[in-house]
Amino acid sequence: MTTTSTFSFAHRPLVPFAHDYQNGDSEPWHQHDCAQLLHSLSGVVRVDTAAGCWVVPPGRGVWLPAGTPHAIRITGNVAARTLFIDPLARADLPASCQIVQISPLLRELIVSAFDLPESYSPGSRHERIYELILDEIRLMPVLPFCLPEPETDVLRQLCQQIRSAPELLWSSAQAASLTSMSERTLNRHFQQQTGLSFGEWTRRARLLEALVRLAQGQPVLRVALDLGYGSHSAFTAMFRRVMGISPSDYFRNA
């Protein structure tokens, strides 16, 4: 059963909310009648929707449009700072779920939102801060930390097998055999239904699993070997190529 939370935007375009989660916490399926920007200061948040799985690394955020049913799972101790936003506040707010980069300016604006009054005068500094927050939300860069869910049962079951065994080096030929498809047909359907090639999807699945395990405090070498990488350096090279920083530095600086 999905519950719905409601917020009042009679006097302001957004409502800030702070909550600290402990490792292993979760929230059941629910939705909001407004848009949501959840910013994680530490730890990793996994958000499940009907469209796929969205993994929020520390220092990043997830955007959820109004009315999106979702469930949350927490890895590590997560300090979450959330903005609930009037979906009518701007006409061009993001229309789909996204993992987003939180700029230093937006991060400070989110913190400042907790000190803003609910009611304010037109043209005041408080109004300008609210409007600047909305401006920055429209400019958030999108990050590739989601696993789109295929539409058909046969590909959904395949994806579940891959997520259950991320250490295996899944090939499209192996996957095609499991689904009784030709390799060409598998790759075509995967691209059509997820927007990713089969190889891109499996690589992303391993990266997101790595983020969760690193957030649990597992050593980089252990994560690398457990996920099928031949060495610490091979895993670090992949991580640096995607994230722009080594895994040890990423979680140290988050």
Secondary structure, 3 states (H helix, E strand, C coil): CCEEECCCCCCCCEEEEEEEECCCCEEEEEEECCEEEEEECCCEEEEEECCEEEEECCCEEEEECCCCCEEEEEECCEEEEEEEECCCCCCCCCCCCEEEECCHHHHHHHHHHCCCCCCCCCCCHHHHHHHHHHHHHHCCCEECCEEECCCCHHHHHHHHHHHHCCCCCCCHHHHHHHCCCCHHHHHHHHHHHHCCCHHHHHHHHHHHHHHHHHHCCCCHHHHHHHCCCCCHHHHHHHHHHHHCCCHHHHHHHC
